[in-house]
Amino acid sequence: MSNHKNQKTQAEIVAQLKADHNPSVLPQGPGTSAQLELEAARAELAILRAALLGTKKACPITEEEFLASAEPIEITIVVSPKPFKTGSFGYQGEIKRDVEVGGKTVTLSNTVVLTVQGSKDPVKAAKHKAEQAAKETSKLLARNHVQN
């Protein structure tokens, strides 16, 4: 990818983040724009990482085979009470299960997060955002120091 395309992608991501964020939750004053750019860079990095690394395990079935053979299944997931780093609380549970589809074994995995509506503590949420931004800034500064 050229730099121009990366910059355009990042600009689009920043615009989307600005549109999605509730301004009352974002820190006001200096650093707000930097925080959005950092989040945009993080999102772009995740996209690039996924494109470069692909999946960890090769899928044993094509999409066409799956759609032609798969039938509805019923699953049960046990969820446990959990406080979330974002300042809210609720339940979380995970499942990983092998199933047969079209004569092939596929592994299914899922994480379920059930958030209690209205449980987000604005102080905890702001603290979490600040901690995340500080971590990312430290990583970027360390990376920049290594490159120079």
C-alpha positions in Angstrom: 0.0 0.0 0.0 1.2 3.5 -0.7 1.4 6.2 2.0 -1.4 8.1 0.4 -3.8 5.2 0.7 -2.8 4.6 4.3 -3.3 8.3 5.1 -6.7 8.2 3.5 -7.7 5.1 5.4 -6.5 6.6 8.6 -8.4 9.8 7.9 -11.6 7.8 7.2 -11.1 5.9 10.4 -10.6 9.1 12.4 -13.7 10.6 10.9 -15.7 7.4 11.8 -14.4 7.5 15.4 -15.3 11.1 15.7 -18.8 10.4 14.5 -19.2 7.3 16.7 -17.9 8.9 20.0 -20.1 10.6 22.4 -18.3 14.0 22.9 -19.3 14.1 26.6 -17.3 10.9 27.3 -14.1 12.1 25.5 -11.6 14.1 27.5 -11.9 17.8 26.6 -9.0 20.1 25.8 -5.4 19.2 24.7 -4.9 15.6 23.6 -8.4 14.9 22.4 -7.4 14.9 18.7 -4.3 12.9 19.6 -6.4 10.3 21.3 -8.6 9.9 18.3 -5.6 9.6 16.0 -4.2 7.0 18.3 -7.4 5.0 18.2 -7.5 5.3 14.4 -3.9 4.1 14.2 -4.8 1.2 16.5 -7.8 0.3 14.3 -5.7 0.5 11.1 -3.0 -1.7 12.7 -5.6 -4.3 13.6 -6.9 -4.3 10.0 -3.3 -4.6 8.6 -2.4 -7.3 11.1 -5.5 -9.4 10.1 -4.7 -9.0 6.4 -1.0 -9.9 6.8 -1.4 -12.8 9.3 -4.7 -14.3 8.3 -6.1 -16.9 10.6 -4.0 -19.0 12.9 -5.6 -22.3 11.8 -6.6 -23.2 8.2 -10.3 -23.7 7.8 -11.2 -27.2 6.7 -14.3 -26.2 4.7 -15.1 -23.6 2.1 -17.8 -21.1 2.6 -19.8 -22.7 -0.2 -19.5 -26.2 1.4 -20.5 -24.8 4.8 -23.5 -22.9 3.5 -24.7 -26.0 1.5 -24.3 -28.4 4.5 -24.7 -26.5 7.7 -27.8 -26.8 9.7 -29.0 -24.8 12.7 -27.4 -25.9 16.0 -28.2 -25.2 19.6 -25.5 -24.2 22.1 -25.4 -23.5 25.8 -22.9 -21.1 27.2 -22.4 -20.6 30.9 -21.8 -16.9 31.7 -20.3 -15.6 35.0 -20.6 -12.2 36.6 -17.8 -9.9 35.6 -16.7 -6.2 36.0 -15.5 -4.9 32.7 -12.4 -2.6 32.3 -14.7 -0.1 30.5 -16.4 0.7 33.8 -19.6 -1.4 33.3 -20.4 -4.8 34.6 -22.4 -7.8 33.6 -21.8 -11.4 32.5 -19.2 -13.0 30.2 -18.7 -16.5 29.0 -16.8 -18.4 26.3 -17.3 -21.6 24.3 -15.2 -23.6 21.9 -16.8 -26.7 20.3 -16.1 -29.0 17.4 -19.0 -29.9 15.1 -19.4 -31.9 12.0 -20.5 -30.0 8.9 -20.5 -31.7 5.5 -18.4 -34.6 6.8 -15.7 -32.2 8.1 -14.9 -31.2 11.6 -15.0 -27.5 12.2 -14.2 -25.7 15.5 -16.6 -23.0 16.6 -15.7 -20.4 19.2 -17.6 -17.5 20.7 -17.4 -15.1 23.6 -20.6 -13.7 25.0 -20.6 -10.4 26.8 -23.9 -9.4 28.4 -23.7 -5.9 29.8 -26.1 -4.6 32.4 -27.7 -1.6 30.8 -26.8 1.7 32.5 -24.0 0.1 34.6 -21.1 2.1 33.1 -19.4 4.3 35.7 -18.4 7.4 33.9 -15.3 7.9 36.2 -14.1 4.3 35.6 -14.7 4.6 31.9 -12.7 7.9 31.6 -9.9 6.4 33.7 -9.8 3.3 31.4 -9.7 5.5 28.3 -6.9 7.5 29.8 -4.9 4.4 30.8 -5.3 2.9 27.3 -4.2 6.1 25.7 -1.2 6.3 28.0 -0.2 2.7 27.2 -0.5 3.3 23.4 1.4 6.6 23.6 4.2 4.8 25.5 4.4 2.1 22.9 4.5 4.6 20.1 7.2 6.6 21.8 9.2 3.5 22.5 8.8 2.3 18.9 9.7 5.8 17.6 12.8 5.9 19.8 13.9 2.5 18.6 13.5 3.6 14.9 15.5 6.8 15.4 
